[in-house]
Structure formats: C-alpha cells, structure tokens
C-alpha cells in the first residue's frame, strides 16, 4: 500500500514523478504529493484525494528541478487529508520523506518529540521519520544510518535533503523498493511498473538496504557497510500496462485470461506437452519425497485459490492440505516442520501477512514455495522454489487473471507432485489435455449473451444483499464471486457452501432475494440442485452459472450465465469468469470506480 518514487536525472522530475505515480496509483489513492529539489530549498505539493488533484495543482504551480520524490497514499496513521499526505518534512524543513509501511513504535516516538517540544504537524508515522532524520547531522546517508535502527515496523522510505540537492536516499525494511538504472538517470520506486517504460535494468533492494542514488551512480549499503546486489533485466513489455482500448483495467484483465492461462500452462509442460515439468523450478527431489503435508497460505482472492488448491492436492496427491489466511497462520502456532511443503500464494508477492506466514514456515524448517505473479518480488525471493503465474501485470484492484492462473498453477503443482509420487495415470493425461483446451473454454465463457447479463446485472444492482452458493471445489468460487461483487460494487454478498445454507442463511431468503449458484456439472451438482429447490421454495431468484442447456439447472434457475463443460476439477477456472463479468457490470451500472474501489489497495504491504 502506498506507492513511492524517487527520481534523479537529466530530465525535469515532475513529469517523471507524476507518470510514475499514475502507474503506482493502484497501491493507494487517498492523497498524493511530491517534493522537488531547488538549489536552496525543497518545493512541496500535496493534495487530498486522487492523483488527479495533485496533477491539477502541479499544473497551476509548476515546480522545476531534476531531483524529487513522489507518493500516492493508502492511509494508515491519520485521515486522508492534505496535512497527512506525503512528503512529510522535519521541523526545520531540511529533510522530506515519502514512506510506505507502518512504524510500530509510533506512539513512543511521538511522545519523545512532544516531550522535547517539537510541534508535529501531522498524525502520520512518516513525519516521525522526517523529524528523526532532521535531528541528525552529517550527510543524508549518515543520518539514515543513525535513524534506521530506531525504526520498528515495516518501512520503505525515500528521502531528500536540501543540503544535498542532487541525492536521493532510499531504505527498506519490509515493503518493496526497486532501483531502475536508466540512461543518465536513476529511479527508485515501490514497483517496477513505475519505471519499466524508462529502463528494464533494475536492482531489487533487500531488507536493511540503503541505496544512495545519484544521476550517474547507485551505491547500496546496509548498517554494516557496502553490499553487492544483482542487476536484473526485466522481460516485461511496458505495452501490457495500458488499457488497450478497454474502459477499465479489470475488463481488459478479464479478457486477457485465455492468454494468461495458455502461457501459464505452457510454461510448465514438457516439450511434447504430455507431462507437467517443474524441473526448472529447482525442487530437490529428495526433499520433495519427504513431504507428508501441504500448507497453503494467502490472503483475499489468493486464499480462495488455495481453497480450490486444497481440493486438487488432496484429490490428486492424497497429501493432507491445510489452507490458512496469512494473518492467522503467523499467530496460530501452526504445526509445521521439515516434512511440510508450505506454499505462499500471492499475485503481488508483497502481501505482508502472506510473507510473514512464509517467513515463519521457513524458520520452522518447512520446504517453502510460492506461486506468485511478480518475478523478483519479496515472496519470490523468500521462497526456495518459486512458480511464476504468467498473468502479466495486473493493475485492477479486483484480482481476476491472477486468480485463474493461480488455479492453473495449483493444478500443475498437484499433477507434478502426483507424478513424483508415481501416481500418474490416465487421469493425468486427460487433465493435461484439458488444461491445453482451457483457454478456449474461458473464451466461450466470456461470450455470454448481453440480454442475460443485463438481466442478472439489474437483479443484483437493485438488491442490497445476495447469496452466492457452491459445493466442493466450486464453493471457493462462490466465495470469490461474492468478494468480487463486494469489493467493486459495495453491495453486500455472502459466499456459502450450498449444503450449509439450511443451517442459517436460509433465514435471509425472501421473495426475489438474489441467489447466485455456481452450478456447472460436477459430482455434487445433484445435491446443489436440491439446495436450490429449497431456495426457490422461499421465493428467491436464482442466477446460475452452468452449461447453457443443462436441463436440471434450468428447472431451478431463473437465469443461466452460460459456460462450457470441462473436467470437473478444472471447472472452477471456467465458472469464475461469468462471476467476474457480473461483478464488473454491476459496478459499472452503479457508476463506481471499478479499478480503484474505495478503501482498497492492490498490494497490501502492511499487517
Ligand atoms: O497480491 P496478493 O495475491 O497477495 O493479494 C491478496 C489480496 O489482497 C487480494 O487478492 C485482494 O483480496 C484482491 N483485492 C481481491 O480481488
């Protein structure tokens, strides 16, 4: 959460910073600001609300200078006001900082400044970093070396001082920071998306790193002295980061799913495409053979993918599999040891709770893997074995193509584990064959009839609540459908296992209450239909996701959002598509900000 950027180079800083912030805005959009160095002072602009407000301000009050920092905020400490926007400055106006993260010793530091008579001008923890740096003497690097050990919590900080107008210093403990090495310019940012269009050569900073950045040099140290960090060359195409004619990123990303799935499947099949091949990931076969249990840890939509993953892993490998929220796992003292494969599933690879759960598993000796969408991200670097989903950059806050590619990756992992245990048989051949046909099935699922979607959109957008039902490996899809609707349309929706409905939620049902049933052909469809009978008997309206001509479903459904039939273990990947489209349409119908829903941020880098 929060996007930060720092620029030192031959160009004017403002356009580079604003462009970077636009690309980082998915990380937070409560307020924005920037600081640009003049020869004798730090010029600051800040605005509450979206980046557009800062852009307007920058148009009215142009700042000149070729060194600066910028920030787009997701509020933690203090309301999203101008006073709490970043950059924050120390009392003497010498140092300005932008920050992503949370200081856990916030109260203690605040008290300390109050007692020493420093008047704080914001409610933020960030101002405390600026004040601490301002209180030290020496170069900015020397000040950072003094202050770093005093900060407790997670922080990625980019700082400038008027004493060194040609320098930017960045340091991190927790949230990500990457340095882009450009042509006569260097850029620091929270995410490569902010700098990819300027350079593909990057250095990912590690926890504890301090980068001293000039126009023509980058030097990295930690508290013990200079460190060497690898320069990596990114292979992402910056063109994949625009909307390509779609009205919203979310819609574009929904439609990118056939390609994303195709690329993910291809990346992990043998050259003759008959077996899953994870050899390139560096699994130690002996270590793998020792695995007796699997733990999947994640948050949000990625957690839903794990619920499907449990179903796949237990069904295909007979390995007992547990699924945990990252935020619960880290505090519940899980029974984890060397015979457990722990996989952190995360689109961004930067979700603080998932990373903390993974760190705990690593400390306890587990074999640690990750399924993530960002090469070089924190989870990628933390895990022993990293499996990359090939979804490409996902910008819309509501996760879509990352989810379906996570499901593909989990299926591939299950098939690989099955093979390594000598369990592979005809089912594997059938699933591998169907995996390769999956992009086509998803394309068909994207082609729902306008009229039916219009009707379903109307039913949901006119209701204040809805219930999403599914069974077996489609129950997590009900959860995911409900989450998609909630997060972008702000309508309450609850996902529930259909068989459990009679133990409580059935009380909600009244005439016309919308119930969305995830009802493609699976071994438990008959049971689900029985549950839908109970729904209909209470006058509720049923919108079902199923094959167009499924007779049994049409008897209990008012509307069918059509999908093609695939193997039931792959059905979650196809069945979620109409639910993504439906949530998108409802949010558009309600005139809401689909790509940047209120209160949310794409990558949640705080606990
Ligand atoms: O980057 P991650 O997959 O770790 O993110 C986890 C969740 O924050 C994320 O899935 C969130 O729930 C999305 N907004 C859902 O659409």
Boltz pocket constraint, residues with backbone or C-beta under 6 A from the ligand:
constraints:
  - pocket:
      binder: B
      contacts: [[A, 299], [A, 300], [A, 301], [A, 302], [A, 303], [A, 345], [A, 346], [A, 347], [A, 348], [A, 349], [A, 350], [A, 351], [A, 354], [A, 397], [A, 398], [A, 399], [A, 400], [A, 487], [A, 600], [A, 601], [A, 602], [A, 603], [A, 604]]
      max_distance: 6.0
